[in-house]
């Protein structure tokens, strides 16, 4: 009787250890395509970005990214299209889900080709993935701005964008 109880306990312990030692086998694509989507939680640039009033900022939430853009949800869906679901709708922004274009991921090289929503262009940006897990999507993108007074001071800027799962 004692042997059978000990055997059951030993088998249960082996099962517990096997389950708790399992590694998360999710791929970057699995994390990226979460059903809730992603919301921008921070956006920074180096060097400083110069606003129209000549104020220089490194935190793009301080005058570049509009409040109505901060609650937008981007979704990377299995059809390889990136979608935008606006929260508070900005002027000239669709009021319902709209496609931003195709996305692609190179998991080996940690590169995500996506359209950065607040750039308001149709170009796909190749972003370096700094972090991608269940809690955070963090990318960096380097952009060279030529002579275009409407967009800002010419130069090369590195944007770091952090997204968190949408609520």
Beta strands, then each sheet from edge to edge (+ up, - down):
strand 1: 38-50
strand 2: 56-59
strand 3: 73-76
strand 4: 81-85
strand 5: 98-102
strand 6: 104-106
strand 7: 111-114
strand 8: 125-132
strand 9: 137-145
strand 10: 155-165
sheet 1: 2+ 1- 3+ 4- 5+
sheet 2: 2+ 1- 10+ 9- 8+ 7- 6+
end
